[in-house]
Amino acid sequence: MLFVPYIMFDGNAAEAIDFYSKVLGADVPAEIMYYRDTNAVDIPTEYGDKVLHAELKFPGGMLYISDAFPGANVTYTDSISFNLGPDSEASAYELFDKLSEGGKVVQPLQKEFWGALYGSVTDQFGIYWSVNFQLPAE
């Protein structure tokens, strides 16, 4: 089974795709289908350039992104987060810093009692992320 998180945006999915591609080191260009690519009759004309579905493929994972269907209510919660497990301490700091740009640090990246470097952030789109790098045993 493949588990792929799917995030819907309120008209700014293209910005999110650009941001997450850079942060996560995704393949560029992402695979993107626009609303104009469908023959659905109930799509407003101005929605043609919005993202119907995008796949970001990056080392270690994949993320689906779209703009919500016209008229849908998009909300986010901090009760769900995306946890990233970088390969090194340096990449943990780099990843955390990139996710924090334009966002809000919830918990600074720091060494925790469970032996990891951990921090959390709500990014510029309101999506909650945590970074957890397991430190080598001392």
N, C-alpha and C positions, 0 to 999 in steps of 0.2 A: 504494500500500500504506500502511496505517496501522499504526504501531507503538505499542502501549500497554502499559506496564509493569503487572504484576499482582502485588500483594503479598497473601499469605495470613497471617492472624494466628491466634493460639491462643486464641480466645474473646474477644478485646478489639478486634475490628474497629470496633465502634461508637465507641470512644474514638479510634481512629486516624482514622476518618472526620472526627470533630469537629476533631481536631488539624490534620490536613492541609488541611481546608477553610479553616481560619483562616490557616495558614502560606502556602498557595498561592493564596489568594483565590478559592477554588472557588465555583461556583454553589451556593447553599444554598436548599432542601435538596438533597442529593445524591440521585441515583436509586438507591434501595435495594430489594432483594428479600430477604426473610427466609426461613429454612429452613421456617417455618410456611406459607409461600406455595406450597410444593411438595407433591405428594401422595406423595412417596417414603415407603415404609413402614419403612425402616430408620433413620430419624432419631429419636434419643432425644427424648422430650417436652420435656426441659429445654433442648434445643437450638433450640426453635421461635423464640426471639427473637434468635438469632445471625444474622449477615449471610451470606446465600448468595452475593450478588453486589451490588456497589455501583460506580457510575461517578461519579467526581469530574471535573468539567469545569472547567478553570481557564484563564486567559489563556495561550495558547501550548502547551497540552497537555491530557492526560487521564490518569487513573490509575484502575485497577481495584483493588478491595479486597474481600476476603471473610474470613470465619472458615474455617479449614481444616475439612474433613470430620471428623466425630467419630472420634477415635482416630488421626488423622494426626499425624505428628511434624513440628513446625514448627521450622526452624533458619534462621539468617541467616549470611551471610559478608561479610567486608569485601573479598572479591575481586570483588564486583559493587557498583557504586554508581550512584546516580541523580544526574546532573549537571544543575544548574540554571544557566542563563545569564540573569541579570537584565538589565534595560534601563538601569540606572544604578548608579553607585557607592553611592549612598544606599540603593537597594533591595537591593543585595548585602549591605550590613551588616544591614539590617532582616531579610532572609530568613535570613541566617546566625544572627542572634541568636534568631529564633523557632525555628529547627530545633534550636538548642543547648539550649533550655529543657528541663530534665530529662534531657538527654542528655550526651554526652561529646565535647568538642572533640578531634579527632584532629590537625588542623593548623589553627592560628589563621588567620583571614582576613588576608592580607597581600599586598603587592605581590611578584610573582614575576618571575624572569628572562625569562619569555616575554611580558611586557608585560601581565599580567592581575592582577587582584585575585582571589586564590584561597584557599580554605580548605575543610576537610572536617570532618564531624561524624558521629557515630553518634547518632541521635536516641533519644528515650525509649523507643522500641519495639525498638531494636537495628538499625534500618535505616541503612545507610551512604549519606550524601549528600555531594556536593561542590558548591561554589558557585564559579563562574568568570565574572568580569566582565572583558571585554577593555577595557583602558584606552585612551583616545585616544593616538595617537602623539604623542610630544613633539617 
